[in-house]
Amino acid sequence: MSTGPGLGGPDRADESPDEQPSGPSGSDAEAGAETPAPGGTQGDLETPPGSTPSGHAMWGNTTSGTAENVGYVPTNAGAQPPGPRKGPNQGESELVREALRDAKVSHETTVTALKAMSGRREREWPRPDSCRIITIANQKGGVGKTTSSVNLAASLAMHGAQVLVVDLDPQGNASTALGVEHHAEIPSIYDVLIEDMALADIVVPAAEIPNLFCAPATLNLAGAEIELVSKVARESRLRRALDAYETEKFDYVLIDCPPSLGLLTVNALVGGDELLIPIQCEYYALEGLGQLIRTVDLVKAHLNQQLKVSTILLTMYDARTRLAAQVADDVRNHFGDVVLNTVIPRSVRVSEAPSYGQSVMTYDPGSSGALAYSEAASEMAHGGAVQ
């Protein structure tokens, strides 16, 4: 059983070249990648003379979404000499495999991997001129809203930003992943929305990461949809709480939404200035996207004129399927530049991290999932540094 940060994909050596999955750019030739040989191993990867790894995922150069092809390797890690590849390659880079070769259990990260990430953590990214309030929403469940909220927030905080995560999902998964208590007796975002408690009274620091704070959710929030119906200004109660809070001491406020388009999500849309939409690279994820955009247009017309779709993040990219590449192409063709170049691959480490009350950024910073979220957060920080 593999103990590395990503599990190897199934053996596809018995497939014909026509059955091999193509990359997001449509063909291996266009993407500049070599097709695996019939024996199931991949040939030497050559780097053009004079070029250096960018550390950022460029869509035109992507053929798989794995760490080595998408660019999830730290820029200061140094290039590896060309040579034959060994072992599983799905979701792993040569650097990560070497770092975790001697790992004893799946949730441990070796000192080598931590050192590889230390240079990235120490560098501060550009900070916005004013607080960016970003709602992360998609009524489709299981597309990575909470995972993206937590890991983007953790990555931004690791690079010098002050970040607040507002957990608006009754399941409280974001609170769990940040190591924040959220049982019934804990003051939570429910008390802010229903009982008019000040947001400052419920915000607590995350356990593992400096500069990162959380407004937790409890199960009481499950009944808030009904209780909000009779409240005055029910759609803008979160906005009022944010306006009364000192949000300017934060660089980012990320609002994690439930998988619905009810009053909680509407409150998040009214409360935010930007909308980040995580989209799973599968067909079902596209079906409800039109309804979400229509809801955004209604909120923008009647409740929050500043709201804009600023970021779309492609998640759970499976390089072994043509469907993932087709969905990614469709999203990019429709939304254009708001789609981040970085795609988030499927990663076992990302799924394991919440069970230890951590984000993947602290649980296994050398894994493909952590590196991918770090690159996505870097795009957000550098692309929106000046508002």
Buried (B, 14 or more C-beta within 10 A) or exposed (E): EBBBBBBEBEEEEEEEEEEBBBBBBEEBEEBBBBBBEEEEEBEEBEEEEEEEBEBBBEBEBBBBBBBBBBBBBBBEBEEBEEEEBEEBBBBBBBBBBBBBEEBEEBBEBBEBBBEBBEEBBEEEBBBBEEBBBBBBBBBBEBBBBBBBBBBBBBBBBBBBBBBBBBBBBBBBBBBBBBBBBBEEEBBBBBBBBBEEBEBEEBBBBBBBBEBBBBBBBBBBBBEBBEBBEEBEEBBBBBBBBBEEBEBEEBBBBBBBBBBBBBBBBBBBBBBBBBBBBBBBBBEEBBEBBEEBBEBBEEBBEEBBEEBBBBBBBBBBBBBBBEEBBBBBBBBBEEBEEBBBBBBBBBBBBBEBBBEBBBBBBBBBBBBBBBBBBBBBBBBBBEBBBEE
